[in-house]
Amino acid sequence: MGPNAWRWKVTRRALAVAVLLVWCGPSALQAWGREGHTAVARIAWERLSYVARGRITRLLGNDRMTDSDVVMWPDRSRYSSHEASYRWHFVNIPITSSGYRRTRDCRPSATRGDCIIAALVRLERNELADVNMMITRRQRLMFLLHLVGDLHQPLHAGDDGDLGGTQRHIQSIGDSDQLHSAWDSGIMQASHVGTNALVARANAWLETQDEAAIAEGLYRDWAMEGFAISRDVAYPQVAGDNRITSSERQAALRLIVRRVAEGGVRLAAVLNRVYGG
């Protein structure tokens, strides 16, 4: 290999690394980690009707709705084939406000969509004529799977002028050094809680709850629950020294387990309405 060819190979490798860093930066972390999303899907699957299971199975073919690649597809697609869905994953409600206001928090962008609340309403009703992209029936299902999960990560609904905590740097916890990704996965990693343990803990919590009552409510109601946790727990934890202590981590983990459990029950309710007949 000549010197010019070698330089080009090195340059291409450097460009590839640079692109990877952009994709893995704070913007790409606005979602539950794979553990959270997969756990929500598994909890939902256990609660689907026979008809809904059959229709979903036929839509996915050789895949399953609990496969991580299926539930994580919307995160990948918003950087490529479905850029107009970028803002469907969150709603940045200022924690200094009294709560969600559509004209302030869900204003549409011509190229990146509006917000998770409006997107879920349209997806459930299959009112997608106004969306600037093509969505197949399979993709609609994957968006529902992913976005109901996203709605239950508290920092997808609360914002302190830092894009839902993605710009709030904290002392590392797990593999996370910013507040949003700490609630995505860092707290679970630091607690050594993977998908199986998360599902087990969520189901154990649900045994003491009224699941029919949990399934009630509108998407904006579920977003407001996350907003309250962001305002009252997530941001106050790092208000002083940007550090989540051991006791705060344990308190946060209990809330994460609860939100995953609620997300799973509610996802099942949504899927049963859409696919249950």
GIZIMO-V433266 format. One record per backbone hydrogen bond with DSSP energy under -1.0 kcal/mol. NH is the residue of the N-H (numbers start at 1). CO is the residue of the C=O. If there is no record, write none. Layout:
nh=NH co=CO
nh=NH co=CO
//
This chain:
nh=6 co=2
nh=7 co=3
nh=8 co=4
nh=9 co=5
nh=10 co=6
nh=11 co=7
nh=12 co=8
nh=13 co=9
nh=14 co=10
nh=15 co=11
nh=16 co=12
nh=17 co=13
nh=18 co=14
nh=19 co=15
nh=20 co=16
nh=21 co=17
nh=22 co=18
nh=23 co=19
nh=24 co=20
nh=25 co=22
nh=28 co=25
nh=29 co=26
nh=31 co=29
nh=33 co=184
nh=37 co=33
nh=38 co=34
nh=39 co=35
nh=40 co=36
nh=41 co=37
nh=42 co=38
nh=43 co=39
nh=44 co=40
nh=45 co=41
nh=46 co=42
nh=47 co=44
nh=48 co=45
nh=53 co=49
nh=54 co=50
nh=55 co=51
nh=56 co=52
nh=57 co=53
nh=58 co=54
nh=59 co=55
nh=60 co=56
nh=61 co=57
nh=63 co=60
nh=67 co=64
nh=71 co=67
nh=72 co=68
nh=75 co=72
nh=76 co=72
nh=77 co=73
nh=78 co=74
nh=79 co=76
nh=80 co=77
nh=82 co=77
nh=85 co=82
nh=86 co=83
nh=87 co=112
nh=88 co=85
nh=91 co=156
nh=93 co=91
nh=93 co=157
nh=95 co=159
nh=97 co=94
nh=104 co=101
nh=105 co=101
nh=106 co=102
nh=109 co=113
nh=113 co=109
nh=116 co=90
nh=119 co=115
nh=120 co=116
nh=121 co=117
nh=122 co=118
nh=123 co=119
nh=124 co=120
nh=125 co=121
nh=126 co=122
nh=127 co=122
nh=128 co=126
nh=131 co=128
nh=133 co=131
nh=140 co=136
nh=141 co=137
nh=142 co=138
nh=143 co=139
nh=144 co=140
nh=145 co=141
nh=146 co=142
nh=147 co=143
nh=148 co=144
nh=150 co=146
nh=151 co=147
nh=152 co=149
nh=153 co=150
nh=156 co=153
nh=157 co=154
nh=158 co=154
nh=159 co=93
nh=166 co=163
nh=167 co=162
nh=168 co=165
nh=170 co=177
nh=171 co=242
nh=173 co=176
nh=176 co=173
nh=179 co=168
nh=180 co=165
nh=182 co=178
nh=183 co=179
nh=184 co=180
nh=185 co=181
nh=186 co=181
nh=187 co=182
nh=189 co=185
nh=190 co=186
nh=191 co=187
nh=192 co=189
nh=193 co=188
nh=198 co=194
nh=199 co=195
nh=200 co=196
nh=201 co=197
nh=202 co=198
nh=203 co=199
nh=204 co=200
nh=205 co=201
nh=206 co=202
nh=207 co=203
nh=208 co=205
nh=209 co=206
nh=214 co=210
nh=215 co=211
nh=222 co=218
nh=223 co=219
nh=224 co=220
nh=225 co=221
nh=226 co=222
nh=227 co=223
nh=228 co=224
nh=229 co=225
nh=230 co=226
nh=231 co=227
nh=232 co=228
nh=233 co=229
nh=234 co=229
nh=235 co=230
nh=237 co=233
nh=239 co=236
nh=249 co=245
nh=250 co=246
nh=251 co=247
nh=252 co=248
nh=253 co=249
nh=254 co=250
nh=255 co=251
nh=256 co=252
nh=257 co=253
nh=258 co=254
nh=259 co=255
nh=260 co=256
nh=261 co=257
nh=262 co=258
nh=263 co=259
nh=264 co=260
nh=265 co=261
nh=266 co=262
nh=267 co=263
nh=268 co=264
nh=269 co=265
nh=270 co=266
nh=271 co=267
nh=272 co=268
nh=273 co=269
nh=274 co=270
nh=275 co=271
nh=276 co=272
//
